[in-house]
């Protein structure tokens, strides 16, 4: 019987797995790469327009959430492809629903960005 690692060691390993997953997403997933580039531009825009603390919090939260939702969508697609590698109508629906969730939040993120930046631009 193998000894279970201590709670602390387990948490350190979990953080390592999380970094590995985040790096994989940024390196391999086109949708995350696009969101990452947008996040950089939005950060530059935030610096240029001197966002308030509240606006920074909202912007960072939205950036984090959109990248999180994209990551979850990627995980759902990977699981679906693993379970049923060839096309299946139900798997296609699952992937469409997952992509739809990303789309809904992306529209929300755009609206939030417009609310923050339109008054600063005009």
One Martini backbone bead per residue (centre of mass of N, CA, C, O) as a GRO file, in nm:
protein
  122
    1UNK     BB    1   0.095   0.038   0.024
    2UNK     BB    2   0.058   0.366  -0.043
    3UNK     BB    3   0.147   0.669   0.054
    4UNK     BB    4  -0.004   0.952   0.124
    5UNK     BB    5   0.025   1.261   0.074
    6UNK     BB    6   0.033   1.539   0.201
    7UNK     BB    7  -0.155   1.808   0.193
    8UNK     BB    8   0.065   2.006   0.101
    9UNK     BB    9   0.180   1.836  -0.131
   10UNK     BB   10  -0.089   1.812  -0.284
   11UNK     BB   11  -0.119   2.118  -0.342
   12UNK     BB   12   0.140   2.156  -0.500
   13UNK     BB   13   0.064   1.957  -0.722
   14UNK     BB   14  -0.197   2.100  -0.811
   15UNK     BB   15  -0.060   2.359  -0.905
   16UNK     BB   16   0.114   2.222  -1.118
   17UNK     BB   17  -0.124   2.117  -1.289
   18UNK     BB   18  -0.247   2.395  -1.344
   19UNK     BB   19  -0.005   2.514  -1.495
   20UNK     BB   20   0.000   2.300  -1.714
   21UNK     BB   21  -0.285   2.361  -1.822
   22UNK     BB   22  -0.247   2.661  -1.886
   23UNK     BB   23  -0.010   2.625  -2.080
   24UNK     BB   24  -0.159   2.446  -2.280
   25UNK     BB   25  -0.374   2.646  -2.360
   26UNK     BB   26  -0.184   2.878  -2.461
   27UNK     BB   27  -0.022   2.693  -2.667
   28UNK     BB   28  -0.289   2.518  -2.818
   29UNK     BB   29  -0.534   2.727  -2.798
   30UNK     BB   30  -0.673   2.951  -3.004
   31UNK     BB   31  -0.890   3.085  -2.823
   32UNK     BB   32  -0.693   3.160  -2.597
   33UNK     BB   33  -0.495   3.325  -2.764
   34UNK     BB   34  -0.694   3.542  -2.841
   35UNK     BB   35  -0.770   3.624  -2.549
   36UNK     BB   36  -0.482   3.700  -2.466
   37UNK     BB   37  -0.446   3.932  -2.666
   38UNK     BB   38  -0.689   4.094  -2.574
   39UNK     BB   39  -0.589   4.128  -2.282
   40UNK     BB   40  -0.346   4.299  -2.355
   41UNK     BB   41  -0.499   4.530  -2.493
   42UNK     BB   42  -0.681   4.596  -2.245
   43UNK     BB   43  -0.447   4.668  -2.059
   44UNK     BB   44  -0.340   4.899  -2.226
   45UNK     BB   45  -0.603   5.059  -2.226
   46UNK     BB   46  -0.621   5.088  -1.917
   47UNK     BB   47  -0.364   5.255  -1.892
   48UNK     BB   48  -0.433   5.485  -2.087
   49UNK     BB   49  -0.733   5.545  -1.939
   50UNK     BB   50  -0.720   5.519  -1.637
   51UNK     BB   51  -0.844   5.319  -1.454
   52UNK     BB   52  -1.019   5.233  -1.212
   53UNK     BB   53  -1.036   5.012  -0.969
   54UNK     BB   54  -1.312   4.901  -1.051
   55UNK     BB   55  -1.248   4.864  -1.353
   56UNK     BB   56  -1.017   4.666  -1.312
   57UNK     BB   57  -1.171   4.448  -1.169
   58UNK     BB   58  -1.371   4.396  -1.396
   59UNK     BB   59  -1.170   4.337  -1.623
   60UNK     BB   60  -1.021   4.102  -1.486
   61UNK     BB   61  -1.269   3.928  -1.443
   62UNK     BB   62  -1.349   3.902  -1.741
   63UNK     BB   63  -1.088   3.780  -1.844
   64UNK     BB   64  -1.090   3.533  -1.657
   65UNK     BB   65  -1.369   3.421  -1.743
   66UNK     BB   66  -1.325   3.385  -2.048
   67UNK     BB   67  -1.082   3.190  -2.015
   68UNK     BB   68  -1.232   2.981  -1.846
   69UNK     BB   69  -1.459   2.913  -2.043
   70UNK     BB   70  -1.269   2.826  -2.269
   71UNK     BB   71  -1.136   2.596  -2.108
   72UNK     BB   72  -1.395   2.434  -2.057
   73UNK     BB   73  -1.464   2.396  -2.352
   74UNK     BB   74  -1.206   2.238  -2.422
   75UNK     BB   75  -1.259   2.005  -2.225
   76UNK     BB   76  -1.527   1.913  -2.345
   77UNK     BB   77  -1.415   1.850  -2.625
   78UNK     BB   78  -1.208   1.639  -2.536
   79UNK     BB   79  -1.406   1.444  -2.405
   80UNK     BB   80  -1.588   1.401  -2.651
   81UNK     BB   81  -1.361   1.292  -2.840
   82UNK     BB   82  -1.285   1.053  -2.657
   83UNK     BB   83  -1.563   0.910  -2.642
   84UNK     BB   84  -1.634   1.027  -2.961
   85UNK     BB   85  -1.445   1.056  -3.237
   86UNK     BB   86  -1.676   1.040  -3.404
   87UNK     BB   87  -1.944   1.147  -3.536
   88UNK     BB   88  -2.209   1.289  -3.326
   89UNK     BB   89  -2.496   1.444  -3.263
   90UNK     BB   90  -2.471   1.473  -2.950
   91UNK     BB   91  -2.181   1.578  -2.941
   92UNK     BB   92  -2.238   1.826  -3.113
   93UNK     BB   93  -2.437   1.953  -2.912
   94UNK     BB   94  -2.245   1.977  -2.673
   95UNK     BB   95  -2.045   2.163  -2.820
   96UNK     BB   96  -2.248   2.387  -2.888
   97UNK     BB   97  -2.324   2.460  -2.599
   98UNK     BB   98  -2.040   2.532  -2.504
   99UNK     BB   99  -1.996   2.754  -2.718
  100UNK     BB  100  -2.245   2.921  -2.633
  101UNK     BB  101  -2.138   3.004  -2.357
  102UNK     BB  102  -1.904   3.166  -2.465
  103UNK     BB  103  -2.067   3.362  -2.637
  104UNK     BB  104  -2.230   3.490  -2.412
  105UNK     BB  105  -1.981   3.601  -2.256
  106UNK     BB  106  -1.856   3.761  -2.487
  107UNK     BB  107  -2.087   3.962  -2.510
  108UNK     BB  108  -2.069   4.058  -2.220
  109UNK     BB  109  -1.776   4.163  -2.240
  110UNK     BB  110  -1.829   4.374  -2.456
  111UNK     BB  111  -2.034   4.540  -2.299
  112UNK     BB  112  -1.849   4.608  -2.064
  113UNK     BB  113  -1.633   4.748  -2.235
  114UNK     BB  114  -1.820   4.970  -2.342
  115UNK     BB  115  -1.898   5.091  -2.068
  116UNK     BB  116  -1.604   5.172  -1.997
  117UNK     BB  117  -1.491   5.313  -2.286
  118UNK     BB  118  -1.686   5.516  -2.417
  119UNK     BB  119  -1.654   5.756  -2.211
  120UNK     BB  120  -1.338   5.780  -2.271
  121UNK     BB  121  -1.350   5.834  -2.585
  122UNK     BB  122  -1.607   6.065  -2.581
   0.00000   0.00000   0.00000
